[in-house]
Amino acid sequence: MELKEYFENKKGLGVFATADANGKVDAAVYSRPHIMEDGTIAFIMRDRLTYHNLKSNPNATFLFKEDSPGYKGMRLFLTKVKEEENTELLESLRRRQKVDENDEMRFLVFFRVDKALPLIGSGT
């Protein structure tokens, strides 16, 4: 199953993990990624620790556990390739709109998928 089809059809919990240039790690709950036409994946991020870590270290991992019995899901090993700030594309990809949102900056951050593995095991 391709990533686009997978993330369009599966619901679950996502955890995005990054580390800064000194190796200090962070993990945050994130929604499913947006799969782009060119094969990259994108996440909408606010100006917080996960985003700041990516400025000094472009490597990240996204762990996704499906809403199903057991431990089904996947791990994506990622490298940041580019970003956009408050663009029309970002707005078109948003899954939720909050009426009372402030004007906090949002970034659409694109990643190359270096490796995809199942949630449990090596995938071989």
Rosetta blueprint (number, residue, H / E / L):
1 M L
2 E L
3 L H
4 K H
5 E H
6 Y H
7 F H
8 E H
9 N H
10 K L
11 K L
12 G E
13 L E
14 G E
15 V E
16 F E
17 A E
18 T E
19 A E
20 D L
21 A L
22 N L
23 G L
24 K L
25 V E
26 D E
27 A E
28 A E
29 V E
30 Y E
31 S L
32 R L
33 P L
34 H E
35 I E
36 M L
37 E L
38 D L
39 G L
40 T L
41 I E
42 A E
43 F E
44 I E
45 M E
46 R E
47 D L
48 R L
49 L H
50 T H
51 Y H
52 H H
53 N H
54 L H
55 K H
56 S H
57 N L
58 P L
59 N E
60 A E
61 T E
62 F E
63 L E
64 F E
65 K E
66 E E
67 D L
68 S L
69 P L
70 G L
71 Y L
72 K L
73 G E
74 M E
75 R E
76 L E
77 F E
78 L E
79 T E
80 K E
81 V E
82 K E
83 E E
84 E E
85 E E
86 N L
87 T L
88 E H
89 L H
90 L H
91 E H
92 S H
93 L H
94 R L
95 R L
96 R L
97 Q L
98 K L
99 V L
100 D L
101 E L
102 N L
103 D L
104 E L
105 M L
106 R E
107 F E
108 L E
109 V E
110 F E
111 F E
112 R E
113 V E
114 D E
115 K E
116 A E
117 L E
118 P E
119 L L
120 I L
121 G L
122 S L
123 G L
124 T L
